[in-house]
Amino acid sequence: MKVPPELLSLITSAKSFFIATHINPEGDAIGSAAALAIALESIGKDIYLFDRDPVPEVYRFLPHSEGFTNIIPASTFDVMIIVDCGDIERIGSKAPESRHRAVIDHHITERPFGDIRWVTPHASATGEMIYSLLNSLGIKITRDIAVNLYTAIVTDTGFFRYANTTPDAMMTCGELIDLGVDPSEVNEAVSESFSLNKFKLLSRVLSTIQMDGKTAWLTVTNQMYEETGTSAADTENFVNYPLIIRGIAVSVLFRQLDPDLWKISLRSKRRLDVASIAEEFGGGGHKNAAGCNVKGDLHYVRDLVINSVKRAIHESNSKSQ
């Protein structure tokens, strides 16, 4: 994977870096940002690692995950790098002053931010891009870096089950295993470490499932969090469960943010593009995994989004005939 020469030159010459990733971070966001921070610190760079939201409990096993802070400093940095998102609004806070701004991302939705934009939609995960970046910089990839990058890639590919899995992603993970990653430890930490409260929340959410044709959807309300002692961070991957059902092509999770504001997560199988659906509502993402926020009461929002999904499925079916 070719890294832009201007990004390599900028990182080599700069001293201080503000590294940030998107709100509600998941494995690729946390793993990629932490790996980059560890690597740059190892060559003498000054690093400030930011995320507005806490690291989800499931990813706190990752080396350097404790290094994230949600405080924006008053300092001016040589470089700000936003990782796993291409939109400065997605970090959820006012950015600090910086002389240069760079983006390292693999989402297909484009935003006009960054002096240097390295956006590679064919990459399975941003972690795959960070691996290429560190190799191009000649930085030694330690076990701590490898664990973060491996986790980034396997979580974004669904442990190699999703359509975005590529030979490059699998070969990269093989090399990371050679560098000390234990796949069983990562799998256990990410997939087999639910708290009892999270398990109760999942049970409640699955009970809300509704289906219409090839579409299935779930709902998470603030009341559910209160009743189970959980939070939004506990809902990661919930949207994927309906895709297990035979015949379901698109899964949607409606997650309440405020009384009249809903976070919409969309997942699809194979060729159906949910990023275009999310873009209708000001969001974006990947072809098979995207999201957006929509204002309104649940019935209004649900009808609006599900109708859009149905149209997309119909159009996809028409094109394939």
N, C-alpha and C positions, 0 to 999 in steps of 0.2 A: 504494500500500500504506500503510494508516494505521498510524502509529507511536504507541504509547501516550503520552499527554501527560505522564504521571508519569515515564516514562523520559527524555523530552526535558528535563524540569525537573531531574531528578537529574543528568544529564550536564552541563547548563549550570551548575549551582550547585557541583558537586564539583570538587576540585582533583586528588586522587591516585587513580589507577586501577590495579587488578591485573586484567589481561586474560589469560584462560587458555582453552585449548581441549583437546579430548580426546586421550587416548593414541593412539599410532599415527596421527598426523594425516595427512590427505590434502589435496587441493587446496582444497576448500571451507574446511576448518578453518584451514589456513595462510593462505590468501588473505584470508579474512574477518577473522581476528584481526590480521594485519599491516596491512591497510587501515584498520581501526579505530584501531590504535595510531598510524599515521602521521597520520591525520586529527585525532585528539585532541591529539597533540603539536603540530600546526600551530596550534592555538588556545590553546596555553600550558598544557596539562594535563601532569601528571607521570604517566608510563606505565611500568608493569612488565609485560613480556610473557613469559608462561610457557607452556612445554609440557614435559612430563616426558621425552618422547622426542625425539631429534634430528629436525630437518627432513629429510625424505627428499631424497636427492640430486637427484631430478628436479624438486624445487620450490625449489632453492637459487638459481635465477635470479631469483626474485621479490624485488622491492625490499623491504628491511627484514627479509628472512628470517633474516639474521644477528642480528637483535635478540632472538630467542627465547633464554631461559635455562631450565635445568632445576633451578634453585635456588630454594627457597621462602624468601623473606626474613622477617626477624623483625619487619618494619615492620607498622604498622596502616594500612590504606588507607581512603579515604572510600568507595570503591565497588569491589566485585569483580564483573566481568562474565565469565560463561562463555559462550563462543561455539561454536555448532554442536554443542552437547550440552546436555541439560537435567538432567543428574544429576551432582552434585558428585563422586561416586565415579569418574566417567569421566575426571577429570583425573589420577587415579592417584597423588595425593599429598595430604597434609593441607593444607587451604587456610589462608592467612594470615588474620589478624584483619581484619575490614572492618566499617564502619558500615552499609553497605547491600550487598545482593547482587542481581544481575540476571542474567537468562537471555535470550539471543537465539538462537533455534533454530528449525529447520523440521522436526524429526522428529515423527512422530505419537505416539510413546510418551511418556507423561507421567510426570514425577517431581516429588515435592513439595519443590522447592528454589527459593529465590529470593524476595525481597520483591517484585520486579517480574519477571513472566514474560511475555516477548513470544515466543510460540510460534505460528508460522504454517505449518501443514503443507502448505498449497497453494503455498507458495513453492518454486520449483525448487531453490534453494540458499540457504544463509544469506547468501552474498555479495549476493544480490538484496535481502535485508532490510537489510544494512548500507548499500547504495546508497540506499535510501529513507531510512534514518536520517540519513545525512550530508546529504542534500538537505533534510530537515526541519530540521536544525540550521543550515542555511545555510553549511556548510563547503565550500570550494572543492575540487573533486575533481581532483587533479593527475594527471599521467600515471602516477606511481608507484602511487597509490591505484587508478587505473583498471585497471592491469595485474593487480594483486592481485584485484580484484573480477571482472574478466573471467575470469581463470583459475579462480576459485572457482565461477563459474556454469557454464562450459563443461565442467569436469571432473565436476561433479555431474550434468550432463545428458548426459554421454557425447558432448560436442560436438554437442548437439541431436539425438542418436539415441535417447535413452531416453524412456519414456512420461511422465516428469515434466516434459518440455519444454513451456513455455507461451508464448503470445504475449508476455506481460510479460517473460519471461526473454530472449527474442530481441530485443525492443525495447530492453531495458536494455543488452544487449551491443552493439547498434548505437550507442547513445549513448556507450558506453565506447570504441568504436572511434573515434568522432568526437573523443574526448578524447585520442587518441594511441596507443591499443593497436594493435599489428600482429598480427592473428590468426595469420599464418603463423609468426611468431616463437614465439608461445605454443604452437602445435601442434607445432612442431619440438622445443621444449624439453620438452614433456610426453610426446609420443607417439613421437618419433623420435630419442631420445637414450639408448637402452639401452646400458649397459656390456656388454662381452663376457661378463663373469661373470653378469650378470643374464640375458642371452640363453641362456647355458648352463643356468641354473636353470630358465628357462621351458621349455626343451626337456625337462628331466628331469620337471618337473611335468606337462606335457602327456602324457608317456608313461604317467602313472598313471591316465589317464581311464577311468572306468567309467560305464556307462549302464544304465538300467532304465526302459523306457517313455519318459516325457517328462522324466525326471530324469537329470542327468549330474553327476559329482563328480570332484574332483581332490584330491590329497594332497601336502602339503609337510612334510617332516620336518627335524629339526635336522641330521641327517646330510647332507641335501642342501645346507644352508647351508655346512657344513664342507667338503664336496667341491667346491663351486663358488666359495667365497670370498665369499658373499653374506650377507644378513640378511633379517629379516622385512620391512624397508622395501622390499625389492626385489620383493615379491609383489603390490604394488598393481595392481589390475585383472586379475590372473590369473583370478579367479573369473568374469570376463565371457566368456572365450574359448569355453567349451562352448555358450553361447547362440547362437554362430554356426551350430551344427549344426542342420539342418532338423529340426523336430519336437520339439526340446528346449524345455521351458517353464520349468524351474528348474535352476539351476546351484549347486553347493555346493562350497566350498573348505574342506578340513580342514587347518588349519595348526597344527603342534605348537608349544606354548608350553613345556611341561615333559614329562617322561616320560609322565605320565598326565593331561595337561591340553591341550585342543585349542580353538583359536579357530575358530569356525564362521562363514563368510561365505556369505550366501544372496543370489542374484539371480534375478529372475523377469521374465517377459514379460507385459505388459498387465495383466489384471485379477487375476492370482493374487497373493494377499497373503502375503509371506514374513515381514512384521513380526510377524504373529500366531504364526508358527512359532517365531521367535526368542524371543518373549515366554514361550513354554512352558518355555524353559530359562533364564529370567532375563535375557534380552537385549531387543533392540528395534531400531527403525530406521524405515525407510520401507516403504511397501507393496511396492515392487519391489527394495529393497536393505536388508538387515538383517543382524544378527550377534549372536552370543552365545558364551559359553565353556562347555564341557562337560567334566566330569572323567570319566576312565576310559581303558581301553586303546582303541586305534584301532578294533578290530572292534566293541566294545561301543558306542562313540560313533557310529560310522558307521551301524550298524544302527538305533540309536535315532533319529538325525536323519533318515535316509533314509525310515524308516517314517513319520515325522511328515510329511515332504514328500509322500509318496505319498497319505496320508490327505487332506491339503489339496488335492491335485490332484483326487482322487476327489470330494470335497465340492464343489469348484468346478465340476467337470463336471456333477454332479447338479443344481446350482442353475441352470446355463445351459440345461438340457434342458426 
